[in-house]
Amino acid sequence: MSECGRVHNSDKLALIHLQVQHHLPKEYDALRVHCESLPLGQLSPAFPFAGFVLNLCACTTAHRDHGDLQLCVVIPFGDWEGGELCLYEPRLVFEAAPGDLIIFPSSQITHFNLHMTGTRGSLVLQTDKALVDWTEHFNAWDSHMAPNTVPTKLC
């Protein structure tokens, strides 16, 4: 593929950002407030999500990610067969192709992957619930921080 036909990783993340902002505006606003309160005014590269996980050849048992806040975005990549993402309660099975976006509330829906062959990875964008305390109370560190370094409370 020629250089002009490639979408750079930062552009891919910007596209994800725009999709979440457009299709899920309330959830977007609830997530972005935590990213905007990160120390030193830094934004997460996964904005509006605070973090990301990179899974390589993972086959998981049924679980919920109780530490996740609201939504997660799953973006599979690689060359594989099988490995479908199953959402138990809504009875959905996703045969995702590389680059597809799957967005769901990972702390509320039991999910797992089926067995696969080949090489399959996934980029999972998420925000940890523990960040709520930072956003609201700076984990009680605001009284120990130098003047003008305490982020503005956004909630």
C-alpha angles and dihedrals in degrees: 000000000000120000091250090056095055126094110217119231093248089053090051091053090048089053091052090048091053093046093053091044092050101041101032106029097160093049090044092055092047091052100041093057089068093049091050091056096055116128120275092015092279120153123216115250084229093056127194082031118065097219150003141218126212114212120193120194091337121170107183135195119233111291147141121230097231092180094059120102115225108310142015129198119217119199114181123206138176138055113295148130123225119000093126117180110238124200105198107199097046089040094232128152118192119205090193123191123215110289097018117137120226114184122187142141098267095188093054104040125061108232141174143163126246122229117282143186125222127027117317127169133171135203110216118195115201146146121229116233089227088072089072090074090052092050093048103034107006086239086288091293096114092093090054097049125098115257115277093019098087108101117239111260109249101187 
